[in-house]
């Protein structure tokens, strides 16, 4: 069983937009072994965004809402 972070998109609804990029140029959707690992990655993402806002690299309205993300079992629609 794997878990994924899904993003709510306008055109496709809930999809996994998180991607792992490899040195050879290939990539694949990112998945996690546990829901806790997925939550940790999502929390880190929001912390990074907030740090950029705090540093003036983004404006407050260039952030994201947690409502735009969810964690589900891999392959869930």
C-alpha positions in Angstrom: 0.0 0.0 0.0 1.3 3.4 -0.9 0.0 6.9 -0.2 0.1 10.1 -2.3 -0.4 13.8 -1.9 -3.1 14.9 -4.3 -3.7 18.5 -5.5 -7.1 19.8 -6.5 -6.8 21.1 -10.0 -9.3 23.0 -12.1 -9.2 20.8 -15.1 -8.6 17.3 -13.7 -9.9 17.4 -10.2 -7.8 15.6 -7.6 -4.5 14.3 -9.0 -1.0 13.5 -7.8 1.1 16.3 -9.2 4.1 15.5 -6.9 7.0 14.2 -9.0 10.3 12.6 -8.3 13.0 13.6 -10.8 16.0 11.4 -11.4 19.5 12.3 -12.6 19.0 10.5 -15.9 16.1 13.0 -16.7 13.3 10.5 -16.1 10.6 11.2 -13.5 7.6 9.5 -11.9 4.8 10.4 -9.5 5.9 10.6 -5.9 4.3 8.1 -3.5 5.0 7.4 0.2 5.0 4.2 2.2 2.8 5.6 5.0 0.2 8.3 5.4 2.5 9.8 8.0 5.4 10.2 5.6 3.0 11.9 3.1 1.8 14.2 5.8 5.4 15.1 6.7 6.2 15.9 3.1 3.1 18.1 2.8 3.9 19.9 6.1 7.5 20.5 4.8 6.1 21.9 1.6 3.9 24.4 3.5 6.8 25.3 5.8 9.0 26.0 2.8 6.3 28.2 1.2 5.8 30.1 4.5 9.6 30.6 4.8 9.6 32.1 1.2 6.7 34.4 2.2 8.5 35.5 5.4 11.7 36.2 3.4 9.9 38.3 0.9 10.5 35.9 -2.0 6.7 35.4 -2.4 3.8 37.6 -1.5 1.2 36.4 0.9 -1.3 35.7 -1.9 1.3 33.5 -3.7 0.9 30.8 -1.1 -1.5 27.8 -1.1 -4.5 26.6 0.9 -4.3 23.3 2.7 -7.8 22.7 1.3 -6.1 22.3 -2.1 -4.3 19.1 -1.0 -5.2 15.7 0.4 -3.5 12.5 1.3 -5.0 9.3 -0.1 -4.1 5.7 -0.6 -2.2 5.3 -3.9 -4.4 5.2 -7.0 -7.5 6.6 -5.3 -9.7 8.9 -7.4 
